[in-house]
């Protein structure tokens, strides 16, 4: 998962060189929908979603429709390395949200991790961001909140539903919403081969394969720990940005990387299992596994 969701920043950067953010989101989701929706329909996974349609919609907004547009728009102004690194603050945001909404206990180590992560973001912004890039930074920080909320919705509200149906429905909803603008903004000529390849990788690997792996991961380890894949995401994004796109390794990125990742590790570290808010996620995970078992039997 860390690799699959560490490479999108490179391919988004390539794609937005010739596509608008709306067109990119539309193409990425319509391809994913075409691949998954027929299979979900054939398995009868869509009918089970009706009773939770409000949470399906909420999940789509915070995990797909809004973040994918904002990341694509931000990467028109900032490097793929910087985008990947800022989104690495997601576990810290997730830990803060778990404390604020579910009463999850934060000991000194986790509080220190939160503070360290936020200092890392501040250092990165202060050392490596120009004033005219601040809008893109705000967009990326909004994305971190959405990516922290998405796994929590999966674990607490959608865990008993078939993952294939949830992913297919989310992609279909997003594709429909973006279709008018996305189609209108498509280029008049066929994009370059590199952009076509980038869209294909984003749609098939980063979207279809990524989500189908992510739901079982949340079911197994819970929403907070599932976000720790972002510990490695920035390393993948940084390495690809430097090696493929020639992006610089600046002092701000180096300092921010260490502080953000270390802060995220400490913020999500649990010394021992606790029967608190995590129990809710564990029950949700158990329901998810039972539902998946029934689906496979059917």
C-alpha positions, 0 to 999 in steps of 0.5 A: 500500500505504501508503494501503491499510494506513494507513486500517485504524486509522480503520475499526477504531476505528469498528467496535470502537465496536459490535463486539468484537475477535473479532467484527470479526476474524471478519467481516473474515476470513469476507468475505475468505474468501468472496471469495478462496477460490472463486477460489483453488480454481478456479485450483488454487492451494490444492493447492500449499500442502499441502507448506508447511502449517506455514509457512502456519500460522505466517504466519497466526498472526503476520500475521493471526490474532494482530495483527488481534485485538490491534490491535482490542482496543488501539483500544478504549483508545487513539486510532487515531493512536497505534495507527498510529504505534506500528506504524510501528516495524515496519521497525526491528523487521524490521531488528533481526530480520534482524540477529539471525536472518539475520546481516544487517550493521548499519552505524552509520547503521542502528544509529543508526536503530534506537536513534532509532526506539526512543527515539521509541517511548519518547518517545511512550509517556512523553509521551502514554500514561496508565498504564491504557493500557500494556496496549494499548501492549504489544499494539501492540508485539507486533503490530509484531513479527508484522508484521515476521515476516510478510514474512520468512516470505513471502520465505523460505518462501512466495515460490514459492507462489501468493499468492492461495492463501496469502491465501485459506488464511490468511483461512479459517484465521483465520475458522474459529478465530474463528468460535465466539467471533466469532459468539457475540459478534455484537450482537443488533441490526444495527450502524449504517451506519458500522460496516457500512461500516467492516467492508466497507472492512476486508474488501475494501480493506484485506484482499483488495486489500491482501494481493494487492498486498503479496505481489508487493511483497515478491517485488520488493523483499524483506521488509525493504524491503516494510515501509517502507510503514509510513513513510507509514502513520502519516501517513495514520492521523494525518490521518484520526484528526484529520480524521474522528474529531477526535483531538488532535495531541499533543506526544507524537505529534508528537515520536514521529512524527518519531523513529519514521519517521526511525529506520525510514528509517535502520534499513532504509537500504542504501548498496549491494546486498550478497550476504548474507542478502538473496540468500536473499530474492532467490532466493525472489523469483525463484521467486515470479515464476516460479511466478506466471508458470506460474500465469498460463500455466495 
